């Protein structure tokens, strides 16, 4: 057996999940995978899931995976899987974070009050008890709670998206020849232009008309979306859209966007009628949080310029007449709609969609606003929470506990107590398993002295550490085992003595540590 070489990532992943067993139940692997935030439906794991299904169909023991079968299933997606299990995603302890999300959800669920919008007949049909929250991180970690699979229409939540597409296709300078950047201070559906004859901020209805016009000129690919629209929702939107038609013809009178006015008015209704769920909309928000790249496909959807501009405008005017207070208290880009949705973006972290139909007097979801306030009260997501000397809040982006403190103390303590599970986590996280204390003693020294056979086997077989490191007194783990009368450990190390050639590891573990560090940089 050749010593001193790093075991494969597939091997380490198997040892971590198997926890000392020779086979892994498929349900255990799936459960462990979901705990990282990844889903079996994630397109980035397609090869792994396809191979897993094929393996289960063609093996006699369809619920168990030995090491070879496990490696065969995961090898195509091993980089993503290793990132997940090594807690290298933006939210390392995803299970803990989502437990907080569930608590915030339950707190907001108790909020009463508000009124379901009834000026569009189809909106009035939604139950006021519906309430859902979905999130998607920039690494594709996903979590949902509540009524997150019920379709609802985007309404005004679509406005920043169509603005982003217009900027993506035409550029900032061209778009803002026609539309302004300042909030008007008036209701979103007012017939009003600024002193330059432009609409005010892009996220009101007048500018929405303009964004559609510009997008039509830029030939952005929105028409396929129409196949997903509910025709009766569009009809309901259109029949109750007198104010929008008035705005459109007012713009025509002022010689603004007077081409294709009927098409633009229809498109306005179509776009507001796009149906989403909390789950699908959270991916849209996460794409904005991720600089224009869709987290679960890796595709670039929007340019950095379009994303930056969109988030800036969402921050200043995305919440109707509540925008100033929302920016003050929550400090995150968001956009609300009268269907009860709130599209929330935590830049470089995640996107969320909250949905509950009852609205406050400003036109924002009562439960959604409460949830956003509570989220920022708990976590340091506010744009200015990270200023020096500020009170500390929960930071889900930081690792905690023994996953973060990768010191020799933790390693040797795990070896001393025989905690193989902790050692498996350390190995998968890229820790140098040959670290030494001030007396140059390794984890293998400690395990041999304590007689922990399982630990000794794991360090030798899975981690392939040097079997014969010497401490400051020139004692090896074999000397320790013999001294303390652990003959079973001594016998294991003796077998390795026959197979081990010191020249293969003449750097005394340095090669092993270098490879680990290189992997850390790669992953």
C-alpha positions, 0 to 999 in steps of 0.5 A, spaced: 500 500 500 502 506 497 502 511 503 503 519 503 498 520 497 491 523 498 485 519 498 480 521 492 475 526 493 470 520 492 473 516 497 473 521 502 465 523 501 464 516 502 467 515 508 464 521 511 457 519 509 458 512 511 460 513 518 464 507 518 459 502 515 461 498 508 455 500 505 451 507 504 443 506 504 441 511 498 436 514 503 441 516 507 445 519 501 439 523 499 438 526 506 445 528 507 445 531 500 438 535 502 441 537 508 446 541 504 441 545 501 441 542 494 436 538 491 435 532 487 432 536 482 438 540 481 440 540 474 447 541 476 446 534 479 443 530 473 449 526 471 449 523 479 442 522 479 441 519 473 447 514 474 443 513 481 437 511 478 440 506 473 444 503 479 438 502 483 435 499 477 440 494 475 443 492 482 440 486 486 441 490 493 437 496 490 437 500 496 445 500 498 451 503 495 458 500 496 464 504 495 465 502 488 457 504 486 457 510 490 464 513 487 461 511 480 454 515 481 458 521 484 464 522 480 461 526 474 459 531 479 464 530 485 466 538 485 459 540 486 458 535 491 465 536 495 463 543 495 457 542 499 459 537 504 465 541 505 461 546 507 464 551 502 457 554 500 455 561 502 451 559 507 455 553 510 450 551 516 444 551 512 440 546 516 441 551 522 439 557 518 433 554 515 430 553 522 431 560 523 427 561 517 422 557 519 421 560 525 420 567 522 415 564 517 411 562 523 412 569 527 409 572 520 404 567 519 400 570 526 400 577 523 393 579 521 390 585 518 390 587 511 386 586 505 386 582 498 386 586 492 380 586 489 380 591 483 383 586 479 377 580 480 382 574 479 386 577 485 380 577 489 379 570 489 385 568 493 385 566 500 387 571 505 390 565 509 395 563 503 403 564 506 409 562 503 417 563 503 422 560 498 429 562 498 435 560 493 442 562 495 447 564 490 450 557 490 443 554 489 441 552 496 434 552 496 429 552 502 421 553 502 416 553 507 408 554 506 404 555 500 410 555 495 407 551 490 401 555 489 401 559 482 400 567 483 401 573 478 407 577 478 404 584 477 409 589 479 414 584 481 415 584 474 417 591 473 425 590 475 425 584 471 423 587 464 427 594 466 433 589 467 432 586 460 432 592 457 438 595 460 441 588 458 439 589 451 440 596 450 445 599 455 444 604 461 445 610 457 440 609 451 434 606 456 435 613 461 434 617 455 427 615 456 426 614 463 428 617 469 431 615 476 428 619 481 422 617 485 416 621 483 413 621 491 406 620 487 402 614 487 405 608 482 399 609 477 399 617 477 399 620 470 405 625 471 411 626 467 418 630 470 420 637 468 424 634 462 418 630 460 420 623 462 417 618 466 420 618 473 423 612 476 422 606 472 418 602 477 412 606 476 406 604 471 408 610 466 415 607 466 413 600 465 410 602 459 416 605 457 420 599 459 416 595 454 417 599 449 424 599 449 424 592 450 420 591 444 425 595 440 431 591 443 427 585 441 428 582 447 426 575 448 419 575 452 414 572 447 416 565 449 414 567 456 407 568 454 405 561 453 405 560 460 400 566 462 393 564 464 389 567 459 383 569 464 388 572 468 390 576 462 383 578 461 381 580 468 388 584 468 386 588 461 378 589 463 380 592 470 386 596 467 383 603 465 388 607 469 394 603 465 390 605 458 389 612 460 397 612 462 398 609 455 394 614 451 397 620 456 404 618 454 402 618 446 399 625 447 405 627 450 409 624 444 412 619 448 412 611 446 406 613 441 408 607 437 405 600 438 401 603 443 396 598 443 401 592 443 405 595 449 398 596 453 397 588 451 404 587 453 403 590 460 397 586 462 401 580 459 407 581 463 403 583 470 399 576 469 405 572 468 404 566 473 410 564 478 410 560 485 415 562 490 420 557 488 421 559 481 421 567 483 426 565 488 431 563 483 429 570 479 431 573 485 437 569 486 439 571 479 440 578 481 443 576 487 448 572 483 450 578 479 446 576 473 448 568 473 442 563 474 445 559 480 442 552 478 444 552 471 450 557 471 448 561 465 449 568 464 442 571 464 443 579 465 449 583 464 453 586 471 451 593 469 443 591 468 443 587 475 447 593 478 442 598 476 436 594 477 438 593 484 439 600 485 432 602 483 429 596 487 433 599 493 430 606 492 423 605 490 421 598 490 416 598 495 411 603 493 410 609 498 413 605 503 420 605 499 424 609 504 422 606 510 423 599 507 430 602 505 431 605 512 429 599 516 431 593 512 436 596 507 435 591 501 433 591 494 426 589 494 420 589 489 412 588 491 406 587 487 399 587 489 398 580 488 402 579 495 409 578 493 415 581 495 421 579 491 427 580 496 435 580 494 440 579 499 446 581 494 452 576 493 448 571 498 441 569 496 434 571 493 427 570 496 420 571 494 415 572 500 407 571 498 401 573 502 395 576 498 393 581 504 396 588 503 397 594 507 394 601 506 401 602 502 399 596 497 405 591 500 404 584 503 402 585 511 406 578 512 411 579 507 413 586 510 413 583 517 418 577 515 423 582 511 423 586 518 424 580 522 430 577 517 434 583 518 433 584 525 436 577 526 441 576 521 446 582 519 443 582 511 442 590 512 446 594 507 450 597 513 450 592 518 457 590 517 460 597 519 465 597 525 463 597 532 455 595 530 452 590 534 453 583 532 447 579 529 447 572 526 451 571 520 449 565 516 455 566 512 460 564 517 462 557 519 461 555 526 463 550 531 469 545 529 467 546 522 471 553 522 476 552 528 480 547 524 486 547 529 490 541 531 487 541 538 480 539 535 484 534 531 488 531 537 482 531 541 477 527 536 483 522 536 483 522 544 476 521 544 475 516 539 470 521 535 471 518 528 465 522 525 469 528 527 475 526 524 471 524 517 468 531 517 475 534 518 478 530 512 473 532 508 473 539 509 481 539 507 484 539 514 491 536 514 490 530 518 498 529 520 498 536 524 502 536 530 502 539 537 508 542 540 511 535 542 510 533 534 505 528 536 500 527 531 493 524 531 495 517 530 500 518 536 494 519 540 489 514 537 495 509 538 496 511 545 489 510 547 487 504 543 482 506 538 482 501 533 477 505 529 481 511 529 487 508 527 484 504 521 481 511 519 487 515 519 491 509 515 486 507 510 482 513 509 486 518 510 493 515 508 497 518 513 504 517 515 504 510 519 511 512 523 511 519 524 516 521 530 515 525 536 520 530 539 522 523 543 523 519 537 517 515 539 512 512 533 505 510 534 507 503 534 511 505 540 505 508 543 501 502 542 506 497 545 508 502 551 500 502 553 499 495 551 494 496 545 496 489 542 491 490 536 493 497 534 500 494 535 499 489 530 495 493 525 501 498 525 506 492 524 502 490 518 503 497 515 511 496 517 511 491 511 508 495 506 510 502 508 517 505 504 519 511 508 522 514 501 515 514 498 513 520 504 520 523 505 517 529 506 514 527 512 506 528 510 508 535 507 506 532 500 499 530 503 498 537 506 500 541 499 495 537 495 490 539 500 491 546 500 491 546 492 484 542 493 482 548 497 484 553 492 481 549 487 474 548 490 
